[in-house]
C-alpha cells in the first residue's frame, strides 16, 4: 500500500465509517461529484476563519473555501451576526422584503454592467437565465462558449467542458445542443473572432474571465476586448460568467478588474456570504424583459422568475453583510492578491527543485498547480491542460498528500480568503516542500 494512502486511512477512520454509510444513500457518498476523491472524502463538521476540522479532529488550512464562496473565511462575524439577527425575524416568507432591494442597490453600485438584478438560488440558474435572456432579447438561438468553460449543470452550456471537448458531457442531453451551442478556444483571439463572425443566428457569447474548473487560467485582456468588440458588431450579447470572479478579483468583479463591460453577468458564490444565491444582472433594457408588469403579453416576456427560495431573507442578509464588508475593506484584495502571487511562485519553484515540471496558474488570490508532461509546456487554455499535463492522475495524489499535511485543495489549488494569515502561508509552504520532495522521490 502506498505510504500516503496508508497515512490517510489511519488519520480518517471516522470519515471512512461515515462514507460506508453514505454510499448506500448518496451516489458516491457525496452530494456533489467533485467532493469525492479516492479512497473516500473526509467529512467536515466545523470551520472557522481559514480552517476546517473533520470528524476525526484533523485540522486543515482550507483553500477550497466552500467552492471559493467564502472570501471572508468561515463563520466571519459580520455574516454570522447578520444571519443570527435575521433568524429571529423569519427564515423564509415567499414575499418581497427590504433586504433584497438593498442588496440589489449595492450590486448596482459596485458591478459595472448591473442596471437591474434578478436573484435566484445558484450559479447554474444564473447562467441558464442569462442565456435565455440573451436569446429572448435578440430573438436568436445560437450561443458561443469557450472550451473548458464551466457554467454549472445548465443543460444548454454542458458542452465542451472536459477534454478532448468533442464528446457528450453527460447522458440525457438533448440532440439540439450541437446546433444551438458552438465553441471556441479560450484565449484564442483569432479563433474566437472567426467563430463570432461566422455564426449565424448568434444570440450571445458566454465566457468566464478566469477559467475555473478549466484550470484557473486568466483571460488575456485582448481576448476579452475582442469578444466585446465582435459581439457588439453582431448585435449579440456578451455574457460574463462571474460566479467565481465576481467580488473576488475586485468588488466589481472581473469587469471592473479588466475594464471591460459585458451586456449581462451571472453572479453567485461570494454574493451570498456563504449561503445559496445566484443573480443575473445587466442593462435595464434587457432585464426589463423579465418584468412581470411590463407591456409584453404572456409568451413575449423572458421567464426568469426565480424559484421558491429566490431572494430568501437569510441569503440576502448574509450577502448584504459580506458585500458591504468587502466594499469597505478594499485593501483586503491587495493583501490576498500578494499572497496568491507568492503561492503561485513558490509552488512552481519547490516542485522544480525536486525534479517535477509544474506550472502554476491563477490570478490575484487564485492558484492551481499543473503537472506538465514536458518542462516549459504552455498553459493558456483548457486544451493545453488536457494535452500538456498529467493533471487528472497527479492531482489526486497531490490532494491526498497535502491533506495528510493539513492543507485542503481542490483541482490542484484553490483560492485565498481574507482570513488566511502568515501562519497559514508558512504551514502551506512547508507542506508543499514535503509533498514535492515525496512526489519527486517517488518519480525517481
C-alpha positions, 0 to 999 in steps of 0.5 A: 500500500502506498505510504500516503494512502496508508497515512490517510486511512489511519488519520480518517477512520471516522470519515471512512465509517461515515462514507460506508454509510453514505454510499448506500444513500448518496451516489458516491457518498457525496452530494456533489461529484467533485467532493469525492476523491479516492479512497473516500472524502473526509467529512467536515463538521466545523470551520472557522476563519481559514480552517476546517476540522473533520470528524476525526479532529484533523485540522486543515488550512482550507483553500477550497473555501466552500467552492471559493464562496467564502472570501471572508473565511468561515463563520466571519462575524459580520455574516454570522451576526447578520444571519443570527439577527435575521433568524429571529425575524423569519427564515423564509416568507415567499414575499418581497422584503427590504433586504433584497432591494438593498442588496440589489442597490449595492450590486448596482453600485459596485458591478459595472454592467448591473442596471437591474438584478434578478436573484435566484438560488445558484450559479447554474440558474444564473447562467441558464437565465442569462442565456435565455435572456440573451436569446429572448432579447435578440430573438436568436438561438445560437450561443458561443462558449469557450472550451473548458468553460464551466457554467454549472449543470445548465443543460444548454452550456454542458458542452465542451467542458472536459477534454478532448471537448468533442464528446457528450458531457453527460447522458440525457442531453438533448440532440439540439445542443450541437446546433444551438451551442458552438465553441471556441478556444479560450484565449484564442483571439483569432479563433474566437473572432472567426467563430463570432463572425461566422455564426449565424443566428448568434444570440450571445457569447458566454465566457468566464474571465478566469477559467475555473474548473478549466484550470484557473487560467486568466483571460488575456485582456485582448481576448476579452476586448475582442469578444466585446468588440465582435459581439457588439458588431453582431448585435449579440450579447456578451455574457460574463460568467462571474460566479467565481470572479465576481467580488473576488478579483475586485468588488466589481468583479472581473469587469471592473478588474479588466475594464471591460463591460459585458451586456449581462453577468451571472453572479453567485458564490461570494454574493451570498456570504456563504449561503445559496444565491445566484443573480443575473444582472445587466442593462435595464433594457434587457432585464426589463424583459423579465418584468412581470408588469411590463407591456409584453403579453404572456409568451413575449416576456423572458421567464426568469422568475426565480424559484421558491427560495429566490431572494430568501431573507437569510441569503440576502442578509448574509450577502448584504453583510459580506458585500458591504464588508468587502466594499469597505475593506478594499485593501483586503484584495491587495493583501490576498492578491500578494499572497496568491502571487507568492503561492503561485511562485513558490509552488512552481519553484519547490516542485522544480527543485525536486525534479517535477515540471509544474506550472502554476496558474491563477490570478490575484488570490487564485492558484492551481498547480499543473503537472506538465508532461514536458518542462516549459509546456504552455498553459493558456487554455483548457486544451493545453491542460488536457494535452500538456499535463498529467493533471487528472492522475497527479492531482489526486495524489497531490490532494491526498498528500497535502491533506495528510499535511493539513492543507485542503485543495481542490483541482490542484489549488484553490483560492485565498480568503481574507482570513488566511494569515502568515501562519497559514502561508508558512504551514502551506509552504512547508507542506508543499516542500514535503509533498514535492520532495515525496512526489519527486522521490517517488518519480525517481 
